[in-house]
Amino acid sequence: AGYELTLTKMIADNVKVPVIASGGGGTVDHMADVLTKANADAALIATMVHSGRYTVNSIKEELTEKGIPVRH
């Protein structure tokens, strides 16, 4: 159903350490939301990759297309 955006944003906006969103990510849109709307610095993607629906490269490509910077 996606990452918990409200709580993640509250944390990210109030701490001085990188915030890594975990739990709930099932699509690249979920990742894009938590990185842009909730200000997370990173997001875990284990289930997305283990399900076989995505590869790390396909996720990076989709995020790049959405204008979200990723390491290549």
QUIHU-V829237 format. One record per helix or strand. SS is the DSSP state (h for helix, s for strand). FROM is the first residue (numbers start at 1). LEN is the number of residues. If there is no record, write none. Layout:
ss:SS from:FROM len:LEN
ss:SS from:FROM len:LEN
//
This chain:
ss:h from:5 len:8
ss:s from:20 len:2
ss:h from:28 len:9
ss:s from:42 len:2
ss:h from:46 len:5
ss:h from:56 len:10
//
